[in-house]
């Protein structure tokens, strides 16, 4: 009998094949904030805005049961950073200048954004700040092969991103350092 090679199929980059429930988590210190994670044509997580601060926003490109692509967005009422701008001055347009001097006194924020298939949620420091359901409809994430951008695609985040974790399924918001778990699809730490 001939022995063939044993073939083990690989899923490739697991981040390109997560179509079901997933959770994005990050520890950040926003000067003004901005894009924390961006996977083009899949999802974006923002906390604040580069020049003026702003809400926490989670966008996911989904497919409904009929296969129609649509973008879903959940946004917090609260704005970040909490303290607003501090002594950085403004440009003529009224937008705030970078303020590295006050960055050490800014609050470390834990962000947890969940896509469950039936709803989307954002937690900041374990507090639910945004929640939206799909009206009983079950949705999946649009599967799209694209790069993952931490901090956006250049100049889209102002502050410090300490660590980021992407997980399959729903991960409860807990304030503790990220570890690699069986459901972890990606983990990045940027501590000094």
Backbone as ProteinMPNN parsed JSONL, in Angstrom:
{"seq_chain_A": "XXXXXXXXXXXXXXXXXXXXXXXXXXXXXXXXXXXXXXXXXXXXXXXXXXXXXXXXXXXXXXXXXXXXXXXXXXXXXXXXXXXXXXXXXXXXXXXXXXXXXXXXXXXXXXXXXXXXXXXXXXXXXXXXXXXXXXXXXXXXXXXXXXXXXXXXXXXXXXXXXXXXXXXXXXXXXXXXXXXXXXXXXXXXXXXX", "coords_chain_A": {"N_chain_A": [[0.846, -1.18, 0.0], [0.482, 2.209, -0.8], [1.805, 5.048, 0.85], [0.482, 8.113, 1.336], [1.162, 11.666, 1.632], [0.316, 13.187, 4.686], [-2.196, 15.501, 4.857], [-2.836, 18.531, 6.376], [-5.249, 20.803, 6.556], [-4.848, 24.33, 6.522], [-6.106, 27.255, 8.044], [-5.093, 29.595, 7.233], [-4.493, 33.06, 7.67], [-6.0, 33.663, 10.647], [-7.421, 35.969, 11.251], [-8.597, 36.793, 8.908], [-10.695, 35.116, 8.556], [-12.641, 35.241, 10.471], [-15.861, 35.159, 10.918], [-17.955, 34.911, 12.573], [-19.142, 35.582, 15.953], [-17.073, 37.956, 17.69], [-14.502, 39.618, 19.658], [-12.987, 42.715, 20.298], [-10.306, 44.091, 22.062], [-8.596, 46.573, 23.993], [-5.998, 48.365, 25.7], [-5.655, 51.68, 26.257], [-4.231, 55.013, 26.2], [-5.606, 57.836, 25.606], [-4.574, 60.835, 23.985], [-6.016, 62.622, 22.33], [-7.142, 60.541, 21.092], [-8.634, 58.308, 18.676], [-8.501, 56.134, 15.819], [-8.377, 52.894, 16.932], [-8.304, 50.174, 16.143], [-8.335, 48.896, 12.837], [-9.635, 47.108, 10.234], [-9.749, 46.976, 7.001], [-12.801, 46.983, 5.18], [-13.964, 45.229, 6.954], [-14.007, 45.768, 9.915], [-13.961, 48.543, 12.277], [-12.658, 50.191, 15.096], [-12.979, 52.954, 17.074], [-11.894, 55.37, 19.472], [-12.548, 58.373, 20.691], [-11.231, 61.205, 18.814], [-8.75, 62.234, 16.512], [-8.192, 65.077, 16.492], [-10.039, 66.303, 18.173], [-11.188, 64.806, 20.209], [-13.918, 62.556, 21.096], [-16.721, 60.261, 20.66], [-16.927, 56.706, 21.519], [-16.708, 54.432, 18.938], [-17.891, 51.74, 17.025], [-17.671, 49.995, 14.138], [-18.959, 47.569, 11.925], [-18.779, 45.583, 9.056], [-21.295, 43.747, 7.757], [-23.082, 40.715, 6.809], [-26.404, 40.115, 6.023], [-29.07, 37.652, 6.579], [-29.858, 37.183, 3.902], [-27.603, 37.668, 2.482], [-26.954, 40.254, 1.889], [-24.743, 43.013, 2.029], [-24.05, 45.198, 4.681], [-23.25, 48.077, 6.634], [-22.827, 48.217, 10.08], [-23.241, 50.263, 12.929], [-22.315, 51.22, 16.185], [-22.397, 53.591, 18.762], [-21.038, 55.506, 21.454], [-22.59, 57.638, 23.938], [-21.063, 59.096, 25.696], [-17.984, 61.012, 25.616], [-14.501, 60.878, 24.71], [-11.037, 61.779, 25.229], [-11.796, 61.636, 28.796], [-11.25, 64.029, 30.278], [-11.18, 66.033, 28.383], [-9.455, 68.45, 26.318], [-6.171, 69.57, 27.311], [-4.403, 72.368, 27.968], [-3.005, 72.416, 25.456], [-3.184, 74.14, 23.379], [-4.593, 75.479, 20.319], [-5.187, 74.911, 16.823], [-5.666, 77.21, 14.051], [-8.07, 76.4, 13.007], [-9.449, 75.602, 15.198], [-9.093, 73.083, 16.116], [-7.495, 70.813, 18.401], [-4.055, 70.945, 19.361], [-1.325, 68.514, 19.406], [-0.613, 67.043, 22.619], [1.654, 66.006, 24.287], [2.878, 66.524, 26.696], [0.996, 66.451, 28.809], [0.197, 63.839, 28.645], [1.103, 61.694, 30.417], [-0.586, 62.106, 32.637], [-3.048, 61.443, 31.761], [-5.927, 59.261, 31.676], [-5.737, 55.691, 31.785], [-7.487, 53.694, 29.612], [-9.637, 50.896, 29.372], [-10.851, 49.131, 26.696], [-13.524, 47.355, 25.27], [-14.974, 45.823, 22.649], [-17.712, 44.213, 21.289], [-18.975, 41.918, 18.911], [-21.716, 40.016, 18.473], [-23.226, 38.631, 16.683], [-25.929, 38.91, 16.931], [-26.034, 41.322, 18.123], [-24.253, 44.409, 18.941], [-21.765, 45.707, 21.117], [-20.146, 48.141, 23.239], [-17.779, 48.417, 25.755], [-16.307, 50.489, 28.198], [-13.752, 50.527, 30.448], [-15.085, 48.387, 31.768], [-17.699, 49.321, 31.931], [-20.818, 49.374, 30.301], [-21.162, 51.218, 27.459], [-22.263, 51.544, 24.99], [-24.763, 49.982, 23.005], [-26.396, 47.88, 20.739], [-28.946, 46.133, 19.052], [-29.741, 43.792, 16.401], [-32.402, 43.677, 15.804], [-33.419, 41.074, 16.244], [-32.44, 39.728, 14.102], [-29.97, 37.584, 12.703], [-26.594, 38.102, 12.053], [-23.562, 37.888, 10.084], [-20.009, 38.508, 9.968], [-18.568, 40.242, 7.274], [-16.461, 38.369, 5.344], [-13.231, 39.108, 4.566], [-10.169, 39.479, 3.004], [-7.741, 41.293, 4.36], [-5.345, 43.677, 5.602], [-4.547, 44.29, 9.073], [-4.794, 47.21, 10.912], [-3.311, 48.731, 13.546], [-3.969, 51.465, 15.451], [-4.777, 52.822, 13.275], [-4.312, 53.975, 9.839], [-2.009, 55.511, 9.758], [-1.282, 58.389, 11.399], [-3.818, 58.448, 12.55], [-4.431, 58.035, 15.191], [-4.044, 59.519, 18.339], [-2.083, 59.42, 21.068], [-1.428, 56.75, 23.371], [-1.24, 53.333, 22.643], [-1.376, 50.599, 24.499], [-1.799, 47.788, 24.563], [-3.365, 45.197, 22.59], [-5.996, 42.942, 21.908], [-7.513, 40.422, 19.989], [-10.265, 38.352, 19.837], [-12.011, 35.241, 19.286], [-15.506, 34.833, 19.591], [-17.458, 35.952, 22.478], [-15.927, 37.972, 24.85], [-15.875, 38.584, 28.204], [-15.844, 41.831, 29.723], [-13.075, 42.495, 31.559], [-10.88, 43.953, 33.848], [-7.792, 43.348, 33.454], [-4.393, 42.391, 32.661], [-3.789, 41.419, 29.248], [-3.797, 38.043, 28.173], [-2.674, 35.191, 26.314], [-5.16, 33.177, 25.161], [-7.206, 30.209, 24.527], [-9.198, 31.152, 22.751], [-8.029, 33.343, 21.595], [-7.226, 35.254, 18.771], [-5.411, 37.096, 17.985], [-2.75, 38.913, 19.528], [-1.183, 41.719, 20.797], [1.389, 43.5, 22.386], [2.613, 46.54, 23.583], [4.213, 47.586, 25.58], [6.712, 49.51, 27.364]], "CA_chain_A": [[0.0, 0.0, 0.0], [1.222, 3.458, -0.858], [1.514, 6.018, 1.92], [0.473, 9.498, 0.859], [1.472, 12.656, 2.667], [-0.842, 13.594, 5.493], [-2.466, 16.922, 4.614], [-3.611, 19.22, 7.413], [-5.628, 22.093, 5.998], [-4.604, 25.502, 7.358], [-7.104, 28.281, 7.782], [-4.41, 30.819, 6.835], [-4.563, 34.091, 8.701], [-7.309, 33.518, 11.292], [-8.141, 37.246, 11.283], [-9.348, 36.948, 7.66], [-11.773, 34.131, 8.481], [-13.554, 35.356, 11.611], [-17.131, 35.695, 10.43], [-18.915, 34.818, 13.671], [-18.917, 36.494, 17.075], [-15.694, 38.26, 18.045], [-14.306, 40.709, 20.614], [-11.781, 43.526, 20.191], [-9.982, 44.694, 23.351], [-7.372, 47.377, 23.989], [-5.674, 49.303, 26.761], [-5.174, 52.886, 25.566], [-4.199, 56.303, 26.886], [-5.819, 58.783, 24.51], [-4.36, 62.281, 24.07], [-7.365, 62.869, 21.821], [-7.641, 59.243, 20.654], [-8.802, 58.078, 17.247], [-8.685, 54.75, 15.393], [-7.621, 51.913, 17.716], [-8.136, 49.03, 15.241], [-9.035, 49.041, 11.558], [-9.436, 46.049, 9.253], [-10.569, 47.481, 5.889], [-13.958, 46.212, 4.706], [-14.424, 44.293, 7.991], [-14.411, 46.478, 11.13], [-13.158, 49.662, 12.785], [-12.944, 50.617, 16.462], [-12.416, 54.272, 17.377], [-12.211, 55.972, 20.769], [-12.113, 59.745, 20.525], [-10.879, 61.61, 17.462], [-7.383, 62.759, 16.542], [-8.053, 66.515, 16.742], [-11.025, 66.938, 19.052], [-11.879, 63.885, 21.1], [-15.203, 62.128, 20.544], [-17.302, 59.057, 21.234], [-16.406, 55.386, 21.161], [-17.464, 54.018, 17.751], [-17.563, 50.402, 16.542], [-18.308, 49.731, 12.844], [-18.728, 46.217, 11.41], [-19.426, 45.276, 7.776], [-21.957, 42.463, 7.993], [-23.985, 40.129, 5.823], [-27.658, 39.678, 6.627], [-29.378, 36.274, 6.15], [-29.995, 37.074, 2.441], [-26.301, 37.902, 1.861], [-26.75, 41.698, 1.646], [-23.701, 43.657, 2.843], [-24.397, 46.495, 5.249], [-22.378, 48.49, 7.721], [-23.532, 48.441, 11.345], [-22.466, 51.162, 13.788], [-22.776, 51.519, 17.53], [-21.597, 54.725, 19.226], [-21.325, 55.896, 22.838], [-22.985, 59.025, 24.188], [-19.915, 59.719, 26.368], [-16.856, 61.325, 24.752], [-13.181, 60.55, 25.249], [-10.733, 61.448, 26.617], [-12.753, 62.176, 29.769], [-10.956, 65.39, 30.718], [-11.101, 66.979, 27.284], [-8.095, 68.92, 25.999], [-5.481, 70.248, 28.408], [-3.294, 73.271, 27.709], [-2.195, 72.115, 24.283], [-3.359, 75.159, 22.348], [-5.413, 75.039, 19.198], [-4.873, 75.408, 15.482], [-6.604, 78.249, 13.626], [-9.36, 75.757, 12.736], [-10.088, 75.275, 16.471], [-8.737, 71.716, 16.523], [-6.458, 70.819, 19.431], [-2.697, 70.512, 19.02], [-0.863, 67.39, 20.235], [-0.299, 67.429, 23.997], [2.432, 64.929, 24.906], [3.28, 66.922, 28.053], [-0.014, 66.014, 29.772], [-0.171, 62.445, 28.401], [1.243, 60.82, 31.6], [-1.68, 62.285, 33.594], [-4.294, 60.948, 31.157], [-6.413, 57.996, 32.224], [-5.65, 54.459, 31.013], [-8.825, 53.18, 29.351], [-9.804, 49.547, 28.847], [-11.93, 49.135, 25.703], [-13.979, 46.028, 24.877], [-16.038, 45.937, 21.644], [-18.191, 42.865, 20.983], [-19.944, 41.607, 17.865], [-22.222, 38.706, 18.898], [-24.063, 38.046, 15.635], [-27.268, 39.47, 17.119], [-25.916, 42.685, 18.662], [-22.92, 44.982, 19.101], [-21.635, 46.425, 22.39], [-18.844, 48.698, 23.606], [-17.537, 48.661, 27.175], [-15.106, 51.244, 28.561], [-13.475, 50.209, 31.861], [-16.137, 47.424, 32.126], [-19.036, 49.933, 31.884], [-21.46, 49.333, 28.997], [-21.364, 52.603, 27.004], [-23.036, 51.523, 23.748], [-25.378, 48.671, 22.801], [-27.371, 47.899, 19.654], [-29.241, 44.801, 18.541], [-30.109, 43.765, 14.986], [-33.841, 43.417, 15.699], [-33.668, 39.641, 16.196], [-31.782, 39.168, 12.93], [-28.609, 37.056, 12.912], [-25.682, 38.592, 11.016], [-22.172, 37.442, 10.148], [-19.055, 39.514, 9.515], [-18.122, 40.064, 5.893], [-15.119, 37.785, 5.297], [-12.468, 39.887, 3.607], [-8.729, 39.389, 3.243], [-7.148, 42.626, 4.424], [-4.416, 43.868, 6.717], [-5.063, 44.879, 10.303], [-4.051, 48.416, 11.263], [-3.429, 49.14, 14.935], [-3.729, 52.901, 15.453], [-5.197, 53.373, 11.989], [-3.43, 53.856, 8.681], [-1.018, 56.587, 9.783], [-1.807, 59.664, 11.877], [-5.241, 58.357, 12.898], [-4.599, 57.886, 16.639], [-3.158, 60.362, 19.129], [-2.003, 58.905, 22.419], [-0.665, 55.516, 23.527], [-1.948, 52.053, 22.628], [-0.487, 49.716, 25.265], [-1.955, 46.399, 24.138], [-4.564, 44.908, 21.811], [-6.278, 41.51, 21.754], [-8.683, 40.068, 19.187], [-10.67, 37.002, 20.244], [-13.238, 34.651, 18.753], [-16.552, 34.753, 20.605], [-17.642, 37.084, 23.389], [-15.03, 37.986, 26.004], [-16.391, 39.501, 29.213], [-14.914, 42.916, 30.042], [-12.402, 42.344, 32.852], [-9.676, 44.781, 33.911], [-6.557, 42.638, 33.788], [-3.533, 42.325, 31.469], [-4.193, 40.413, 28.268], [-3.007, 36.831, 28.042], [-3.046, 34.371, 25.172], [-6.135, 32.166, 25.571], [-7.582, 29.398, 23.361], [-10.021, 31.906, 21.804], [-7.274, 34.492, 21.092], [-6.829, 35.213, 17.361], [-4.271, 38.003, 17.858], [-2.391, 39.608, 20.765], [-0.032, 42.602, 20.612], [1.709, 44.289, 23.573], [3.548, 47.597, 23.22], [4.736, 48.215, 26.789], [8.143, 49.877, 27.287]], "C_chain_A": [[0.883, 1.232, 0.0], [0.811, 4.344, 0.303], [1.566, 7.413, 1.313], [0.87, 10.432, 1.985], [0.196, 13.019, 3.393], [-1.041, 15.095, 5.325], [-3.322, 17.474, 5.75], [-3.979, 20.591, 6.863], [-5.377, 23.227, 7.002], [-5.638, 26.562, 7.023], [-6.441, 29.567, 7.304], [-4.454, 31.81, 7.977], [-5.94, 34.032, 9.358], [-8.098, 34.824, 11.329], [-8.96, 37.467, 10.015], [-10.564, 36.037, 7.589], [-12.706, 34.176, 9.68], [-14.854, 35.989, 11.127], [-18.197, 35.675, 11.518], [-18.585, 35.807, 14.769], [-17.424, 36.699, 17.367], [-15.656, 39.446, 19.001], [-12.97, 41.387, 20.335], [-11.544, 44.164, 21.554], [-8.693, 45.494, 23.225], [-7.237, 48.136, 25.297], [-5.045, 50.506, 26.078], [-5.103, 54.067, 26.536], [-4.384, 57.346, 25.788], [-5.365, 60.196, 24.876], [-5.681, 62.871, 23.572], [-7.987, 61.56, 21.349], [-7.715, 59.138, 19.149], [-9.0, 56.601, 16.97], [-7.777, 53.832, 16.212], [-7.3, 50.707, 16.827], [-8.935, 49.262, 13.967], [-8.641, 47.879, 10.657], [-10.343, 46.407, 8.084], [-11.603, 46.476, 5.405], [-14.448, 45.165, 5.698], [-14.921, 45.055, 9.217], [-13.441, 47.6, 11.468], [-13.623, 49.959, 14.206], [-12.218, 51.925, 16.701], [-12.795, 54.671, 18.793], [-11.652, 57.382, 20.72], [-11.815, 60.031, 19.063], [-9.558, 62.359, 17.528], [-7.3, 64.22, 16.967], [-9.024, 67.091, 17.753], [-11.651, 66.029, 20.092], [-13.203, 63.473, 20.468], [-15.663, 60.844, 21.2], [-16.515, 57.804, 20.914], [-17.313, 54.858, 20.054], [-16.959, 52.654, 17.289], [-18.366, 50.171, 15.273], [-17.96, 48.315, 12.408], [-19.477, 46.074, 10.09], [-19.983, 43.86, 7.888], [-22.715, 41.99, 6.759], [-25.251, 39.724, 6.56], [-27.988, 38.283, 6.089], [-29.51, 36.113, 4.634], [-28.67, 37.325, 1.724], [-26.018, 39.358, 1.53], [-25.69, 42.247, 2.584], [-24.245, 44.967, 3.393], [-23.466, 46.795, 6.41], [-23.226, 48.782, 8.946], [-22.648, 49.308, 12.228], [-23.136, 51.306, 15.136], [-21.835, 52.593, 18.074], [-22.012, 55.12, 20.64], [-21.82, 57.336, 22.899], [-21.824, 59.781, 24.829], [-18.802, 59.977, 25.36], [-15.54, 61.106, 25.489], [-12.139, 61.419, 24.55], [-11.666, 62.173, 27.572], [-12.514, 63.646, 30.07], [-10.983, 66.437, 29.624], [-9.659, 67.393, 27.063], [-7.492, 69.637, 27.197], [-4.324, 71.063, 27.866], [-2.462, 73.03, 26.477], [-2.25, 73.219, 23.243], [-4.2, 74.599, 21.222], [-4.847, 75.594, 17.895], [-5.905, 76.48, 15.132], [-8.002, 77.68, 13.382], [-10.115, 75.423, 14.026], [-9.796, 73.868, 16.944], [-7.549, 71.776, 17.476], [-5.125, 70.303, 18.912], [-2.333, 69.294, 19.865], [-0.404, 67.872, 21.61], [0.428, 66.297, 24.713], [2.77, 65.242, 26.361], [2.301, 66.386, 29.104], [-0.391, 64.539, 29.632], [0.002, 61.551, 29.633], [0.105, 60.962, 32.614], [-3.026, 61.828, 33.023], [-4.639, 59.567, 31.709], [-6.192, 56.837, 31.25], [-7.071, 53.928, 30.852], [-8.735, 51.737, 28.86], [-11.024, 49.581, 27.932], [-12.241, 47.696, 25.316], [-15.155, 46.227, 23.92], [-16.421, 44.532, 21.198], [-19.171, 42.872, 19.811], [-20.426, 40.195, 18.166], [-22.969, 37.961, 17.789], [-25.476, 38.579, 15.706], [-27.226, 40.898, 17.638], [-24.457, 43.116, 18.675], [-22.904, 45.786, 20.389], [-20.241, 47.026, 22.492], [-18.838, 48.898, 25.119], [-16.274, 49.5, 27.298], [-14.923, 51.031, 30.061], [-14.583, 49.365, 32.474], [-17.55, 48.019, 32.166], [-19.584, 49.858, 30.46], [-21.77, 50.767, 28.566], [-22.142, 52.67, 25.696], [-23.528, 50.103, 23.501], [-26.418, 48.794, 21.699], [-27.66, 46.465, 19.238], [-29.692, 44.918, 17.09], [-31.578, 43.388, 14.797], [-34.175, 41.938, 15.556], [-33.0, 38.953, 15.025], [-30.373, 38.683, 13.294], [-27.748, 37.518, 11.737], [-24.312, 37.95, 11.181], [-21.287, 38.575, 9.636], [-18.685, 39.202, 8.069], [-16.69, 39.539, 5.924], [-14.333, 38.487, 4.203], [-10.993, 39.808, 3.971], [-8.142, 40.796, 3.2], [-6.215, 42.69, 5.621], [-5.141, 44.45, 7.913], [-4.181, 46.069, 10.659], [-4.333, 48.782, 12.712], [-3.05, 50.612, 14.997], [-4.084, 53.551, 14.128], [-4.109, 53.259, 10.933], [-2.421, 54.998, 8.602], [-1.644, 57.898, 10.208], [-3.254, 59.639, 12.297], [-5.498, 58.104, 14.379], [-3.588, 58.777, 17.331], [-3.207, 59.913, 20.57], [-1.147, 57.654, 22.424], [-1.621, 54.324, 23.444], [-1.005, 51.069, 23.306], [-0.577, 48.265, 24.823], [-3.309, 46.223, 23.46], [-4.732, 43.391, 21.763], [-7.552, 41.358, 20.929], [-9.003, 38.614, 19.499], [-11.909, 36.549, 19.484], [-14.246, 34.594, 19.896], [-16.624, 36.016, 21.455], [-16.708, 36.926, 24.579], [-15.572, 39.019, 26.988], [-15.37, 40.588, 29.513], [-14.355, 42.786, 31.46], [-11.109, 43.147, 32.812], [-8.485, 43.954, 34.396], [-5.715, 42.551, 32.512], [-3.967, 41.193, 30.54], [-3.225, 39.232, 28.275], [-3.496, 36.085, 26.806], [-3.951, 33.251, 25.669], [-6.528, 31.348, 24.336], [-8.391, 30.175, 22.315], [-9.29, 33.103, 21.183], [-6.876, 34.278, 19.625], [-5.62, 36.118, 17.118], [-4.024, 38.741, 19.157], [-1.121, 40.409, 20.522], [0.149, 43.438, 21.864], [2.801, 45.287, 23.2], [4.122, 48.295, 24.445], [6.219, 48.505, 26.609], [9.012, 48.76, 27.788]], "O_chain_A": [[1.893, 1.296, 0.701], [-0.356, 4.393, 0.692], [2.614, 7.834, 0.824], [0.909, 10.037, 3.15], [-0.869, 13.143, 2.789], [-0.137, 15.876, 5.623], [-4.396, 16.949, 6.045], [-3.111, 21.451, 6.718], [-5.666, 23.086, 8.19], [-6.003, 26.744, 5.862], [-7.135, 30.536, 6.997], [-4.452, 31.412, 9.142], [-6.945, 34.317, 8.707], [-9.325, 34.794, 11.429], [-9.916, 38.242, 10.029], [-11.378, 36.159, 6.674], [-13.486, 33.247, 9.889], [-14.936, 37.204, 10.948], [-19.224, 36.344, 11.4], [-17.838, 36.76, 14.551], [-16.625, 35.764, 17.302], [-16.632, 40.182, 19.142], [-11.95, 40.721, 20.156], [-12.47, 44.718, 22.147], [-7.805, 45.14, 22.449], [-8.231, 48.504, 25.924], [-4.026, 50.378, 25.4], [-5.81, 54.115, 27.542], [-3.422, 57.704, 25.11], [-5.717, 60.706, 25.94], [-6.382, 63.547, 24.326], [-9.207, 61.463, 21.215], [-6.96, 59.792, 18.43], [-9.593, 55.887, 17.779], [-6.555, 53.977, 16.187], [-6.151, 50.269, 16.767], [-10.061, 49.758, 14.005], [-7.463, 47.687, 10.353], [-11.552, 46.182, 8.141], [-11.321, 45.289, 5.243], [-15.254, 44.306, 5.342], [-16.109, 45.006, 9.537], [-12.291, 47.622, 11.029], [-14.821, 49.978, 14.49], [-10.999, 52.008, 16.552], [-13.887, 54.351, 19.263], [-10.436, 57.576, 20.709], [-12.103, 59.218, 18.185], [-9.285, 63.049, 18.51], [-6.409, 64.573, 17.739], [-8.872, 68.242, 18.163], [-12.568, 66.45, 20.796], [-13.57, 63.99, 19.413], [-15.07, 60.389, 22.179], [-15.559, 57.834, 20.139], [-18.535, 54.836, 20.202], [-15.753, 52.436, 17.174], [-19.596, 50.15, 15.311], [-16.805, 47.899, 12.507], [-20.661, 46.399, 10.004], [-19.238, 42.9, 8.087], [-22.953, 42.741, 5.813], [-25.186, 39.068, 7.6], [-27.267, 37.774, 5.231], [-29.297, 35.015, 4.121], [-28.6, 37.212, 0.5], [-24.975, 39.676, 0.959], [-25.722, 41.987, 3.787], [-24.833, 45.758, 2.654], [-22.963, 45.892, 7.078], [-24.22, 49.503, 8.866], [-21.433, 49.111, 12.271], [-24.35, 51.489, 15.233], [-20.623, 52.52, 17.874], [-23.193, 55.075, 20.984], [-21.51, 58.149, 22.029], [-21.617, 60.961, 24.547], [-18.68, 59.259, 24.368], [-15.478, 61.145, 26.718], [-12.328, 61.771, 23.385], [-12.259, 63.193, 27.219], [-13.461, 64.432, 30.115], [-10.823, 67.624, 29.91], [-8.741, 66.75, 27.572], [-8.208, 70.238, 27.999], [-3.358, 70.497, 27.353], [-1.293, 73.413, 26.456], [-1.441, 73.232, 22.316], [-4.484, 73.403, 21.173], [-4.134, 76.598, 17.875], [-6.902, 76.638, 15.836], [-8.999, 78.387, 13.531], [-11.274, 75.011, 13.977], [-10.196, 73.486, 18.044], [-6.705, 72.667, 17.381], [-5.069, 69.354, 18.13], [-2.941, 69.053, 20.908], [0.127, 68.974, 21.745], [-0.115, 65.696, 25.639], [2.929, 64.328, 27.17], [2.72, 65.922, 30.164], [-1.204, 64.034, 30.405], [-0.865, 60.715, 29.889], [-0.149, 60.03, 33.378], [-4.032, 61.829, 33.733], [-3.769, 58.814, 32.145], [-6.426, 56.971, 30.049], [-7.779, 53.735, 31.84], [-7.878, 51.397, 28.044], [-12.102, 50.009, 28.343], [-11.331, 46.907, 25.062], [-16.205, 46.733, 24.316], [-15.565, 43.752, 20.779], [-20.068, 43.711, 19.731], [-19.629, 39.258, 18.121], [-23.304, 36.787, 17.948], [-26.156, 38.696, 14.686], [-28.231, 41.608, 17.609], [-23.549, 42.314, 18.454], [-23.878, 46.458, 20.729], [-19.281, 46.509, 21.92], [-19.768, 49.47, 25.688], [-15.29, 49.262, 26.598], [-15.824, 51.316, 30.849], [-14.98, 49.618, 33.611], [-18.509, 47.287, 32.412], [-18.894, 50.234, 29.513], [-22.549, 51.458, 29.224], [-22.633, 53.736, 25.325], [-22.808, 49.136, 23.753], [-27.237, 49.714, 21.721], [-26.737, 45.664, 19.085], [-29.989, 46.012, 16.611], [-31.956, 42.846, 13.759], [-35.104, 41.579, 14.832], [-32.989, 37.724, 14.954], [-29.679, 39.307, 14.097], [-28.12, 37.348, 10.576], [-23.943, 37.521, 12.274], [-21.758, 39.486, 8.956], [-18.512, 38.042, 7.694], [-15.802, 40.193, 6.471], [-14.729, 38.461, 3.038], [-10.616, 40.045, 5.119], [-8.056, 41.412, 2.138], [-6.287, 41.865, 6.531], [-6.218, 45.031, 7.78], [-2.957, 45.947, 10.702], [-5.467, 49.106, 13.064], [-1.931, 50.976, 14.636], [-3.731, 54.705, 13.886], [-3.121, 52.547, 11.108], [-2.024, 55.406, 7.511], [-2.449, 58.468, 9.472], [-3.878, 60.695, 12.397], [-6.651, 57.971, 14.79], [-2.414, 58.797, 16.962], [-4.246, 60.01, 21.224], [-0.25, 57.502, 21.595], [-2.67, 54.307, 24.087], [0.046, 50.737, 22.758], [0.441, 47.582, 24.717], [-4.257, 46.97, 23.704], [-3.764, 42.649, 21.6], [-8.536, 42.067, 21.14], [-8.13, 37.749, 19.435], [-12.745, 37.362, 19.089], [-13.876, 34.334, 21.04], [-15.946, 37.009, 21.188], [-16.694, 35.886, 25.237], [-15.712, 40.193, 26.646], [-14.17, 40.318, 29.558], [-15.083, 42.948, 32.439], [-10.332, 43.04, 31.863], [-8.212, 43.875, 35.594], [-6.254, 42.626, 31.408], [-4.445, 40.15, 30.986], [-2.009, 39.399, 28.37], [-4.6, 36.326, 26.318], [-3.541, 32.457, 26.516], [-6.219, 31.748, 23.214], [-8.286, 29.891, 21.122], [-9.855, 33.802, 20.342], [-6.272, 33.263, 19.277], [-4.887, 35.924, 16.148], [-4.971, 39.154, 19.826], [-0.105, 39.861, 20.095], [-0.811, 44.025, 22.362], [3.797, 44.921, 22.575], [4.484, 49.47, 24.371], [6.903, 47.852, 25.821], [10.236, 48.887, 27.798]]}, "name": "protein", "num_of_chains": 1, "seq": "XXXXXXXXXXXXXXXXXXXXXXXXXXXXXXXXXXXXXXXXXXXXXXXXXXXXXXXXXXXXXXXXXXXXXXXXXXXXXXXXXXXXXXXXXXXXXXXXXXXXXXXXXXXXXXXXXXXXXXXXXXXXXXXXXXXXXXXXXXXXXXXXXXXXXXXXXXXXXXXXXXXXXXXXXXXXXXXXXXXXXXXXXXXXXXXX"}
